[in-house]
Amino acid sequence: VAALRQLAWAAQLWGASEAVRDALGIPIFLVERADYERAVSAARAHLGERAFATAWAHGRSLTPEQALAARGQKPAPTPTKIVTSPTTYPAGLTAREVEVLRLLASGMTDIQIATKLILSPRTVHAHISSIYSKLGITSRSAATRYAIEHNLA
Protein backbone atom coordinates (compact mmCIF):
# COMPACT_ATOMS: atom_id res chain seq x y z
CA VAL A 1 0.00 0.00 0.00
CA ALA A 2 2.81 2.43 0.89
CA ALA A 3 4.63 1.48 -2.30
CA LEU A 4 1.50 2.50 -4.21
CA ARG A 5 1.71 5.93 -2.49
CA GLN A 6 -1.56 5.41 -0.61
CA LEU A 7 0.17 6.70 2.49
CA ALA A 8 -2.82 7.73 4.60
CA TRP A 9 -4.37 4.31 4.12
CA ALA A 10 -1.00 2.70 4.87
CA ALA A 11 -0.84 4.65 8.14
CA GLN A 12 -4.35 3.43 8.99
CA LEU A 13 -3.34 -0.16 8.27
CA TRP A 14 -0.18 0.20 10.36
CA GLY A 15 -2.25 1.63 13.20
CA ALA A 16 -4.74 -1.24 12.96
CA SER A 17 -1.97 -3.83 12.87
CA GLU A 18 -0.24 -2.20 15.85
CA ALA A 19 -3.49 -2.47 17.82
CA VAL A 20 -3.72 -6.18 16.98
CA ARG A 21 -0.04 -6.76 17.82
CA ASP A 22 -0.47 -4.90 21.13
CA ALA A 23 -3.58 -6.92 22.01
CA LEU A 24 -1.83 -10.20 21.26
CA GLY A 25 1.60 -9.19 22.58
CA ILE A 26 3.26 -9.93 19.24
CA PRO A 27 6.20 -7.71 18.22
CA ILE A 28 7.24 -6.94 14.66
CA PHE A 29 9.60 -9.66 13.50
CA LEU A 30 13.23 -8.59 13.75
CA VAL A 31 13.90 -9.37 10.08
CA GLU A 32 11.04 -7.04 9.04
CA ARG A 33 11.68 -4.22 11.51
CA ALA A 34 14.15 -2.13 9.47
CA ASP A 35 11.97 -2.13 6.34
CA TYR A 36 8.89 -1.38 8.44
CA GLU A 37 10.55 1.55 10.23
CA ARG A 38 11.85 2.94 6.93
CA ALA A 39 8.40 2.79 5.34
CA VAL A 40 6.71 4.33 8.38
CA SER A 41 9.29 7.14 8.56
CA ALA A 42 8.92 7.90 4.86
CA ALA A 43 5.12 7.99 5.11
CA ARG A 44 5.28 10.21 8.21
CA ALA A 45 7.66 12.61 6.45
CA HIS A 46 5.47 12.76 3.33
CA LEU A 47 2.13 13.16 5.12
CA GLY A 48 3.35 15.36 7.96
CA GLU A 49 3.21 14.44 11.64
CA ARG A 50 -0.37 15.59 12.23
CA ALA A 51 -1.96 13.82 9.23
CA PHE A 52 0.10 10.70 9.85
CA ALA A 53 -0.81 10.58 13.56
CA THR A 54 -4.50 11.12 12.73
CA ALA A 55 -4.53 8.28 10.20
CA TRP A 56 -2.55 6.00 12.55
CA ALA A 57 -4.87 6.70 15.49
CA HIS A 58 -7.92 6.14 13.30
CA GLY A 59 -6.44 2.83 12.17
CA ARG A 60 -5.93 1.77 15.80
CA SER A 61 -9.66 2.25 16.39
CA LEU A 62 -10.65 -0.02 13.47
CA THR A 63 -10.97 -3.77 13.24
CA PRO A 64 -8.65 -5.30 10.64
CA GLU A 65 -11.65 -5.76 8.34
CA GLN A 66 -12.67 -2.11 8.70
CA ALA A 67 -9.10 -0.97 8.07
CA LEU A 68 -8.90 -3.01 4.87
CA ALA A 69 -12.25 -1.63 3.73
CA ALA A 70 -11.18 1.97 4.46
CA ARG A 71 -9.13 2.26 1.26
CA GLY A 72 -9.14 5.83 0.07
CA GLN A 73 -11.49 7.03 2.79
CA LYS A 74 -10.58 9.93 5.02
CA PRO A 75 -10.63 9.18 8.76
CA ALA A 76 -13.97 10.19 10.23
CA PRO A 77 -15.25 9.64 13.74
CA THR A 78 -17.90 6.96 13.97
CA PRO A 79 -21.06 7.84 15.88
CA THR A 80 -20.89 4.66 17.95
CA LYS A 81 -17.53 5.51 19.50
CA ILE A 82 -16.56 8.17 21.96
CA VAL A 83 -13.73 10.24 20.53
CA THR A 84 -11.27 11.48 23.11
CA SER A 85 -8.75 14.23 22.58
CA PRO A 86 -5.21 13.00 22.12
CA THR A 87 -2.90 13.70 25.02
CA THR A 88 -0.80 16.78 24.47
CA TYR A 89 2.74 16.93 25.76
CA PRO A 90 4.97 19.91 26.53
CA ALA A 91 7.34 21.39 23.95
CA GLY A 92 5.54 19.67 21.08
CA LEU A 93 6.83 16.24 22.04
CA THR A 94 5.07 13.29 20.42
CA ALA A 95 3.75 10.35 22.41
CA ARG A 96 6.66 8.20 21.18
CA GLU A 97 9.19 10.88 22.16
CA VAL A 98 7.69 11.04 25.65
CA GLU A 99 7.92 7.25 25.85
CA VAL A 100 11.61 7.42 24.87
CA LEU A 101 12.19 10.33 27.28
CA ARG A 102 10.67 8.38 30.17
CA LEU A 103 12.94 5.41 29.52
CA LEU A 104 15.96 7.68 29.07
CA ALA A 105 15.13 9.39 32.38
CA SER A 106 14.91 5.99 34.07
CA GLY A 107 18.57 5.46 33.18
CA MET A 108 18.24 3.17 30.17
CA THR A 109 20.82 3.26 27.39
CA ASP A 110 19.83 3.76 23.74
CA ILE A 111 20.23 0.02 23.14
CA GLN A 112 18.03 -0.84 26.13
CA ILE A 113 15.38 1.64 24.97
CA ALA A 114 15.50 0.16 21.46
CA THR A 115 15.06 -3.34 22.83
CA LYS A 116 12.19 -2.33 25.12
CA LEU A 117 10.30 -0.43 22.40
CA ILE A 118 11.19 -2.86 19.63
CA LEU A 119 12.94 -0.15 17.62
CA SER A 120 16.32 0.08 16.00
CA PRO A 121 19.02 1.92 17.98
CA ARG A 122 19.20 4.38 15.07
CA THR A 123 15.50 5.20 15.47
CA VAL A 124 15.94 5.69 19.21
CA HIS A 125 18.88 8.01 18.52
CA ALA A 126 16.69 9.99 16.09
CA HIS A 127 13.97 10.30 18.75
CA ILE A 128 16.51 11.47 21.33
CA SER A 129 17.95 14.02 18.88
CA SER A 130 14.44 15.31 18.24
CA ILE A 131 13.76 15.50 21.99
CA TYR A 132 16.98 17.45 22.57
CA SER A 133 16.10 19.83 19.74
CA LYS A 134 12.55 20.45 20.94
CA LEU A 135 13.67 20.97 24.53
CA GLY A 136 16.73 23.06 23.62
CA ILE A 137 19.06 20.78 25.58
CA THR A 138 22.21 18.81 24.83
CA SER A 139 22.54 16.09 27.46
CA ARG A 140 20.82 13.09 29.01
CA SER A 141 20.99 14.71 32.45
CA ALA A 142 19.18 17.81 31.15
CA ALA A 143 16.57 15.57 29.51
CA THR A 144 16.12 13.68 32.78
CA ARG A 145 15.75 16.93 34.70
CA TYR A 146 13.16 18.16 32.20
CA ALA A 147 11.22 14.88 32.45
CA ILE A 148 11.15 15.11 36.24
CA GLU A 149 10.19 18.80 36.29
CA HIS A 150 7.32 18.18 33.86
CA ASN A 151 6.07 14.96 35.50
CA LEU A 152 7.07 12.85 32.51
CA ALA A 153 9.46 10.57 34.40
Secondary structure as UniProt FT lines:
FT   TURN            2..5
FT   HELIX           7..24
FT   HELIX           30..47
FT   HELIX           49..60
FT   HELIX           64..69
FT   TURN            70..72
FT   TURN            79..80
FT   HELIX           90..92
FT   HELIX           95..105
FT   TURN            106..107
FT   HELIX           110..117
FT   HELIX           121..135
FT   HELIX           140..149
FT   TURN            150..151
//
